[in-house]
Amino acid sequence: MKKVSIPKGTRDFLPLQARRRSYIFQTIKEVFELFGFAPIETPATENESTLTGKYGEEGDQLMFKVLKRGDKLKSAVEQGKGFSDLALRYDLTVPFARFVVQHQSELTFPFKRYQIQPVWRADRPQKGRYREFYQCDVDVIGSEALISEVELLSIIDQVFEKLGLSGVRIKLNNRKILAGIAQKIGAEDKFTALTVNLDKLDKIGKEKVGEELEKAGFQQVQISTLFDLLSLSGSAQQRLEALAEKLQGIEIAEKGIEELKEVMRLSAQQNVRGLELDLTLARGLNYYTGAIIEVVHDQFNSSICGGGRYDNLTEVFGLKDVSGVGISFGADRIYDLMENENLFPYELESTTKVLFVNFGPSEAAFSLSLASKLRASGISCEVYAEPAKLKKQFAYANTLNIPFVVSIGSNEMQAQKAVLKNMYSGKQTTVHVEQIIEHIV
């Protein structure tokens, strides 16, 4: 028999896994809507030109591209170039920018959207890193107000509180500060190399990042000054004050420091928990221009949420002077973390709350009528498909973690009674059929 499999970096989801994922999506969605965000969806594929060049060199390399079809592919092969014209979504932010430009006359600005859909990256599969995974994005576009950053930080705090996930740390920085530092050390022309390599700091360490910067053309004095500026000590306020003094006169840095101070002040007023200043935070994506956010957990080696301010993303599609800010929750990483912490509600163990035993055609018909009444009251239930042995039917309930089993034989039918068994406690009670609901709610 031929061995069947799925592509590396992708997964099937069994019913329990699917229910747990749905719980995460629903929790995140509810918080998004509490803050006034509306849902949108975009296609799985975009024109290759829409995505290329928006994520940096590494992003372009990790993009899944789709071959041209038919005569177009034949022509491309003959010419030896241009084999692809479409690409799978790499993230949700660039497609969102395209969406805003394309539908700008139909939107009210500032536009607040959320989007929960899969994305694809040709990454090397490993724990917590997949080739197909879901992102849960929330963005405000059409406003430069810092209140948007504060709302997003509050959303992060509320989502993880509702999911019961403690120990979350929200790292915050500002790209303008990094641009000011690049100016200070005379490396403005190498800003992309600076941010891309700083983004690796947690993974490969300071020494290796220094080596990578040297390969990118940085001098030792520049690297030394860079790390001195990034390793200031003290509270967040003290570090920002010290940095302001060292970068005095560099306008972009001064603006970034003031923005960061204000966001942290307003977030403190909103009681956002786990917020910390991280001057080394860079986030390697090219489109960030202001605040940058990354959420981490000590028991996970990758970020579980991240984002930031982007001022020029719609400009590449022809719409200038539109600022946006957004964050993206990595639902798959959150799932792995919650599973490790055993945080999923026990009710998710089964979609069925009540199983009716099947003793035969007449009893099954009677049970089907009762099942309809339970469903009308919002109680999930099912009648076992065939009159199998009781042991088999109860084993079915146990395997699927169904909490209640109702048995109605011919005698019970005549007396309008039902035998109700709590499968968790083992307690068995005979009740009137009209009282089943009150005994299981």
DRENDRENTOR-241199 format. One record per residue (C-alpha): residue in one letter; x, y, z. Coordinates in steps of 0.5 Angstrom, whole numbers, always signed. Example, Ala and Ser with C-alpha at 12.3 -4.5 7.8 and 13.67 -1.06 7.14 Angstrom:
REM DRENDRENTOR-241199
  tipa      X      Y      Z
     a    +25     -9    +16
     s    +27     -2    +14
***
This chain:
REM DRENDRENTOR-241199
  tipa      X      Y      Z
     m     +0     +0     +0
     k     +3     +7     -2
     k     +4    +11     +4
     v     +0    +17     +5
     s     +3    +24     +8
     i     +2    +31     +8
     p     +7    +37     +6
     k    +13    +38    +11
     g    +11    +44    +16
     t     +3    +43    +15
     r     -1    +39    +19
     d     -8    +36    +20
     f    -13    +37    +26
     l    -17    +32    +29
     p    -23    +34    +32
     l    -21    +36    +39
     q    -15    +40    +36
     a    -20    +44    +32
     r    -24    +45    +37
     r    -19    +48    +41
     r    -16    +52    +35
     s    -23    +55    +35
     y    -23    +57    +42
     i    -17    +61    +41
     f    -20    +64    +35
     q    -26    +66    +38
     t    -23    +69    +44
     i    -19    +73    +40
     k    -24    +75    +35
     e    -29    +77    +41
     v    -23    +82    +44
     f    -22    +85    +37
     e    -30    +87    +37
     l    -30    +90    +44
     f    -25    +95    +41
     g    -29    +96    +35
     f    -25    +93    +29
     a    -29    +90    +23
     p    -27    +83    +20
     i    -25    +83    +12
     e    -22    +77     +8
     t    -17    +77     +2
     p    -15    +71     -3
     a    -10    +66     -1
     t     -6    +68     -7
     e     -4    +75     -9
     n     +0    +78    -15
     e     +7    +76    -14
     s     +9    +83    -15
     t     +4    +85    -10
     l     +8    +81     -5
     t    +15    +82     -7
     g    +20    +87     -4
     k    +16    +88     +2
     y    +19    +84     +7
     g    +26    +84     +5
     e    +31    +79     +2
     e    +30    +74     +7
     g    +22    +74     +6
     d    +22    +74     -2
     q    +26    +68     -1
     l    +21    +64     +4
     m    +15    +66     -1
     f    +11    +60     -4
     k    +11    +62    -11
     v     +6    +59    -16
     l     +8    +57    -23
     k     +4    +60    -29
     r     -1    +56    -33
     g     -2    +54    -40
     d     +1    +58    -45
     k     +4    +63    -40
     l     +8    +58    -37
     k    +10    +55    -44
     s    +12    +62    -46
     a    +16    +63    -40
     v    +20    +56    -40
     e    +22    +58    -48
     q    +25    +65    -45
     g    +28    +62    -39
     k    +25    +67    -34
     g    +19    +69    -31
     f    +16    +62    -29
     s    +11    +65    -23
     d     +6    +70    -23
     l     +2    +69    -17
     a     +5    +68     -9
     l     +1    +65     -3
     r     +0    +70     +2
     y     +7    +71     +7
     d     +3    +75    +12
     l     -4    +79    +12
     t     -1    +86    +13
     v     +1    +87     +6
     p     -5    +84     +3
     f     -9    +89     +7
     a     -5    +95     +5
     r     -7    +93     -2
     f    -14    +92     +0
     v    -14    +99     +3
     v    -12   +102     -4
     q    -16    +98     -8
     h    -23    +99     -4
     q    -21   +106     -1
     s    -27   +109     -4
     e    -31   +104     +0
     l    -28   +105     +7
     t    -29   +110    +13
     f    -22   +112    +16
     p    -19   +111    +20
     f    -21   +104    +18
     k    -20    +99    +24
     r    -20    +92    +21
     y    -19    +85    +24
     q    -17    +79    +19
     i    -16    +71    +21
     q    -13    +67    +16
     p     -8    +62    +14
     v     -1    +65    +11
     w     +5    +61     +8
     r    +12    +61     +9
     a    +18    +56     +6
     d    +21    +56    +12
     r    +25    +50    +15
     p    +20    +46    +19
     q    +21    +46    +27
     k    +18    +46    +34
     g    +13    +52    +33
     r    +15    +54    +26
     y    +11    +52    +21
     r    +10    +53    +13
     e     +2    +54    +14
     f     +0    +57    +20
     y     -6    +62    +22
     q     -5    +69    +23
     c    -10    +74    +27
     d     -9    +81    +25
     v    -12    +87    +28
     d    -10    +94    +25
     v    -12   +101    +25
     i    -10   +105    +18
     g    -11   +112    +17
     s     -9   +116    +23
     e     -2   +117    +26
     a     -5   +118    +33
     l     -1   +114    +39
     i     -8   +112    +42
     s     -8   +106    +37
     e     -2   +103    +39
     v     -4   +104    +46
     e    -11   +100    +44
     l     -7    +95    +41
     l     -3    +94    +47
     s     -9    +93    +51
     i    -12    +88    +46
     i     -6    +84    +47
     d     -6    +84    +55
     q    -14    +82    +55
     v    -13    +77    +50
     f     -8    +73    +54
     e    -12    +75    +60
     k    -18    +71    +57
     l    -14    +65    +55
     g    -11    +65    +62
     l     -4    +65    +59
     s     +0    +69    +65
     g     +8    +70    +64
     v     +7    +74    +58
     r    +12    +80    +56
     i    +10    +85    +51
     k    +17    +88    +49
     l    +16    +95    +46
     n    +21   +100    +42
     n    +21   +105    +36
     r    +24   +104    +29
     k    +25   +112    +29
     i    +30   +111    +35
     l    +34   +105    +31
     a    +34   +110    +25
     g    +37   +115    +30
     i    +42   +110    +32
     a    +44   +109    +25
     q    +45   +116    +24
     k    +49   +117    +30
     i    +54   +111    +28
     g    +54   +114    +21
     a    +51   +108    +18
     e    +44   +111    +15
     d    +46   +107     +9
     k    +46   +100    +12
     f    +40   +101    +16
     t    +36    +95    +13
     a    +43    +91    +15
     l    +42    +94    +22
     t    +35    +92    +23
     v    +36    +85    +20
     n    +42    +83    +24
     l    +39    +86    +31
     d    +33    +82    +30
     k    +37    +75    +31
     l    +40    +78    +37
     d    +36    +73    +41
     k    +37    +67    +37
     i    +45    +68    +36
     g    +47    +72    +41
     k    +51    +79    +41
     e    +58    +76    +39
     k    +55    +73    +33
     v    +51    +79    +31
     g    +57    +83    +31
     e    +60    +78    +26
     e    +54    +79    +22
     l    +55    +86    +22
     e    +62    +86    +20
     k    +61    +82    +14
     a    +55    +87    +12
     g    +61    +93    +12
     f    +60    +96    +19
     q    +67    +98    +23
     q    +68    +95    +30
     v    +68   +102    +33
     q    +61   +103    +30
     i    +59    +96    +32
     s    +62    +98    +39
     t    +58   +104    +40
     l    +52   +101    +37
     f    +52    +96    +43
     d    +54   +101    +48
     l    +47   +105    +46
     l    +43    +99    +46
     s    +45    +96    +53
     l    +44   +102    +57
     s    +42   +100    +64
     g    +36   +103    +69
     s    +29   +103    +69
     a    +25   +105    +62
     q    +25   +112    +64
     q    +32   +113    +66
     r    +34   +109    +59
     l    +30   +113    +55
     e    +33   +120    +58
     a    +40   +117    +58
     l    +39   +115    +50
     a    +36   +122    +49
     e    +42   +126    +52
     k    +46   +121    +47
     l    +42   +122    +41
     q    +41   +130    +42
     g    +40   +134    +36
     i    +38   +128    +32
     e    +31   +129    +30
     i    +28   +122    +28
     a    +31   +119    +35
     e    +28   +125    +39
     k    +21   +124    +36
     g    +22   +116    +37
     i    +24   +117    +44
     e    +18   +122    +45
     e    +13   +117    +42
     l    +15   +111    +46
     k    +15   +115    +53
     e     +8   +117    +51
     v     +5   +110    +49
     m     +8   +107    +55
     r     +5   +113    +60
     l     -2   +112    +57
     s     -1   +104    +57
     a     +1   +105    +64
     q     -6   +109    +65
     q    -10   +103    +62
     n     -6    +98    +67
     v     -3    +94    +61
     r     +1    +88    +64
     g     +8    +86    +62
     l    +10    +92    +58
     e    +18    +93    +58
     l    +22    +97    +54
     d    +27    +93    +49
     l    +32    +98    +45
     t    +35    +92    +42
     l    +28    +90    +39
     a    +28    +91    +31
     r    +23    +87    +28
     g    +27    +85    +21
     l    +21    +87    +16
     n    +22    +93    +12
     y    +16    +96    +13
     y    +16    +98    +20
     t    +17   +106    +21
     g    +15   +107    +28
     a    +13   +103    +34
     i    +15    +96    +34
     i    +12    +91    +39
     e    +14    +83    +40
     v    +10    +79    +45
     v    +14    +73    +48
     h    +14    +68    +54
     d    +19    +65    +58
     q    +17    +58    +56
     f    +17    +59    +48
     n    +23    +61    +44
     s    +19    +65    +39
     s    +15    +71    +39
     i     +7    +69    +40
     c     +5    +76    +37
     g     +8    +82    +34
     g     +7    +88    +30
     g     +8    +96    +29
     r     +7   +102    +26
     y     +8   +103    +18
     d     +7   +110    +15
     n     +9   +108     +8
     l     +6   +101     +6
     t     +0   +104     +2
     e     +5   +108     -2
     v     +8   +103     -6
     f     +1   +101     -9
     g     +0   +109    -10
     l     -4   +111     -4
     k     +1   +116     +0
     d     +1   +119     +7
     v     -3   +114    +10
     s     -1   +111    +16
     g     -2   +105    +20
     v     -1   +101    +26
     g     -2    +93    +27
     i     -1    +87    +31
     s     -1    +80    +29
     f     -3    +74    +34
     g     +1    +67    +32
     a     -5    +63    +34
     d     -1    +56    +32
     r     +5    +58    +37
     i     -1    +60    +42
     y     -4    +54    +41
     d     +3    +50    +43
     l     +4    +54    +49
     m     -3    +53    +52
     e     -3    +46    +51
     n     +4    +45    +54
     e     +1    +49    +60
     n     -6    +45    +60
     l    -10    +52    +59
     f    -16    +49    +55
     p    -23    +49    +58
     y    -25    +42    +59
     e    -31    +43    +56
     l    -28    +43    +49
     e    -26    +36    +50
     s    -33    +34    +47
     t    -38    +37    +42
     t    -43    +33    +45
     k    -46    +34    +52
     v    -52    +28    +52
     l    -52    +22    +48
     f    -58    +18    +48
     v    -57    +10    +48
     n    -61     +7    +42
     f    -65     +0    +44
     g    -68     +0    +38
     p    -73     +3    +32
     s    -78     +5    +37
     e    -74     +8    +43
     a    -69    +11    +38
     a    -75    +15    +35
     f    -77    +17    +42
     s    -70    +19    +44
     l    -70    +23    +37
     s    -76    +27    +39
     l    -73    +29    +46
     a    -66    +30    +43
     s    -70    +36    +38
     k    -72    +39    +45
     l    -65    +39    +48
     r    -62    +42    +42
     a    -68    +47    +41
     s    -65    +49    +48
     g    -58    +50    +46
     i    -56    +43    +49
     s    -52    +39    +44
     c    -54    +32    +44
     e    -54    +26    +39
     v    -57    +19    +39
     y    -53    +13    +38
     a    -53    +11    +30
     e    -55     +4    +31
     p    -58     -1    +37
     a    -51     -4    +39
     k    -49     -7    +45
     l    -49     -2    +51
     k    -42     -3    +53
     k    -40     -1    +46
     q    -45     +5    +46
     f    -42     +7    +53
     a    -35     +6    +51
     y    -37    +11    +45
     a    -39    +16    +50
     n    -33    +15    +54
     t    -28    +16    +48
     l    -31    +22    +46
     n    -31    +25    +53
     i    -39    +26    +53
     p    -41    +28    +60
     f    -48    +25    +60
     v    -52    +19    +57
     v    -59    +18    +57
     s    -62    +11    +57
     i    -70    +10    +55
     g    -72     +3    +54
     s    -79     +1    +53
     n    -81     +1    +60
     e    -78     +8    +61
     m    -82    +10    +55
     q    -89     +8    +58
     a    -87    +11    +64
     q    -84    +18    +61
     k    -78    +17    +65
     a    -71    +17    +63
     v    -64    +14    +66
     l    -59    +19    +66
     k    -52    +18    +68
     n    -46    +23    +69
     m    -40    +20    +66
     y    -35    +24    +70
     s    -38    +22    +77
     g    -41    +15    +75
     k    -48    +18    +79
     q    -54    +15    +76
     t    -61    +18    +77
     t    -68    +16    +74
     v    -72    +23    +72
     h    -78    +25    +68
     v    -77    +26    +61
     e    -79    +33    +62
     q    -74    +34    +67
     i    -67    +32    +63
     i    -65    +39    +62
     e    -65    +42    +69
     h    -61    +36    +71
     i    -56    +37    +66
     v    -55    +45    +65
***
